[in-house]
Amino acid sequence: MRVKICGFTDPGQARAAARLGVHALGFVCVPGTPRYVDAARLREIAAALPPFTFKVGVFVNASIKTLRAAIEAGGLQAVQLHGEESPESCARLARTLPGILRIKALRVRGAADLTKIAPYTDAVEAVLLDAWHPTQAGGTGQTLDWQALQGFRPALPWLLSGGLRPANLAKALEILAPDAVDLSSGVENGVPGQKDLSKITQILRIASSPFAIERDCGE
Ligand SMILES: O=C(O)c1ccccc1NCC(=O)[C@H](O)[C@H](O)COP(=O)(O)O
């Protein structure tokens, strides 16, 4: 099970997470949100990371100019799109941003929302299912209804996100079979953007062997 951790703001914490074996690191490039990193900070974090670290920028309805600036500053390999980006605009990014993987994030309130995924099948490389929230585009700590997603097998790779933490990851992986998991607030110490390396270590352990781990990761 691949693990993506999102919302790093500190170069030292990002480097430590990469060294622990986190597969992909995410950086929130959305001004006005609590984990926002601007281009200068993104550059600083990227410079602190070991070679070959997979870096993902997180955006909401960003312009091509904004995407390009962040890709350049952070040496990003992928963009994760949390706004109302249409399948057509995602498909166009293959030409405007060649070589950059596209992940479309969809906020899911119920099984009916899953019908939104099919139009993205040929437009992005992966979808990320996040929890629905009336005002926040991500990082909410809210979980999806995992039972309602049981048997979910989209035509493209998918990441499970939304409210995952050491105490519930094994349970989520008992019910669902995503290609990767994505976490943010569940591996923080209560302050947005401040990651807790011991929680990240627990997550990596659970993700590598979810059914062998006793659920002793109480909150
Ligand atoms: O994390 C944010 O602050 C954020 C803000 C705006 C758009 C997206 C954002 N996060 C995207 C992520 O990939 C998070 O990891 C995902 O929403 C899950 O967050 P959490 O429920 O806290 O694990």
The ligand as an SDF file (V2000), in Angstrom:
LIG
                    3D

 23 23  0  0  0  0  0  0  0  0999 V2000
   -5.0110   20.1770    3.5140 O   0  0  0  0  0  0  0  0  0  0  0  0
   -5.4730   21.2830    3.2230 C   0  0  0  0  0  0  0  0  0  0  0  0
   -5.4030   22.2380    4.0020 O   0  0  0  0  0  0  0  0  0  0  0  0
   -6.1210   21.4860    1.8750 C   0  0  0  0  0  0  0  0  0  0  0  0
   -6.6310   22.7370    1.5470 C   0  0  0  0  0  0  0  0  0  0  0  0
   -7.2250   22.9390    0.3180 C   0  0  0  0  0  0  0  0  0  0  0  0
   -7.3210   21.9130   -0.5860 C   0  0  0  0  0  0  0  0  0  0  0  0
   -6.8190   20.6580   -0.2690 C   0  0  0  0  0  0  0  0  0  0  0  0
   -6.2150   20.4250    0.9460 C   0  0  0  0  0  0  0  0  0  0  0  0
   -5.7300   19.1580    1.2960 N   0  0  0  0  0  0  0  0  0  0  0  0
   -5.7420   18.0840    0.3920 C   0  0  0  0  0  0  0  0  0  0  0  0
   -5.2790   16.7530    0.8460 C   0  0  0  0  0  0  0  0  0  0  0  0
   -4.7190   16.0040    0.0380 O   0  0  0  0  0  0  0  0  0  0  0  0
   -5.5730   16.1870    2.1930 C   0  0  0  0  0  0  0  0  0  0  0  0
   -4.5930   15.2280    2.4750 O   0  0  0  0  0  0  0  0  0  0  0  0
   -6.9380   15.5120    2.1640 C   0  0  0  0  0  0  0  0  0  0  0  0
   -7.9250   16.4890    1.9890 O   0  0  0  0  0  0  0  0  0  0  0  0
   -7.2090   14.7370    3.4620 C   0  0  0  0  0  0  0  0  0  0  0  0
   -7.1100   15.5500    4.5780 O   0  0  0  0  0  0  0  0  0  0  0  0
   -7.3960   14.9250    6.0350 P   0  0  0  0  0  0  0  0  0  0  0  0
   -8.8540   14.6180    6.1180 O   0  0  0  0  0  0  0  0  0  0  0  0
   -6.9850   15.9860    6.9890 O   0  0  0  0  0  0  0  0  0  0  0  0
   -6.5270   13.6980    6.1590 O   0  0  0  0  0  0  0  0  0  0  0  0
  1  2  2  0
  2  3  1  0
  2  4  1  0
  4  5  1  0
  4  9  2  0
  5  6  2  0
  6  7  1  0
  7  8  2  0
  8  9  1  0
  9 10  1  0
 10 11  1  0
 11 12  1  0
 12 13  2  0
 12 14  1  0
 14 15  1  0
 14 16  1  0
 16 17  1  0
 16 18  1  0
 18 19  1  0
 19 20  1  0
 20 21  2  0
 20 22  1  0
 20 23  1  0
M  END
$$$$
